[in-house]
Amino acid sequence: MADQITETPHTTVIERRGSGGAVLIGIVLLLAVLIGGYFLLNQGKNDNLRTDAVTQAAKQVGDGAQKVGDSAQKAADGATKN
């Protein structure tokens, strides 16, 4: 009796799956960047609005001072005519 050795091929499949943690961290970081950018853009808009408000107030003060100066000049001119 002869020994017969039959070898059958074996295939080993190793699947590696991540837990999805890296994807979740990536999404959280993306959201943080988007939210930070939004607030930075709004901060710039708020600074521009404040600057415009101060500019308008200064212009109004200047216009008021001009009117007072004009009135004082007219009063002085009227006083010298009499």
Secondary structure by P-SEA (a helix, b strand, c coil): cbbbbbbbbbbbbbbbbccaaaaaaaaaaaaaaaaaaaaaaaaaaaaaaaaaaaaaaaaaaaaaaaaaaaaaaaaaaaaaac
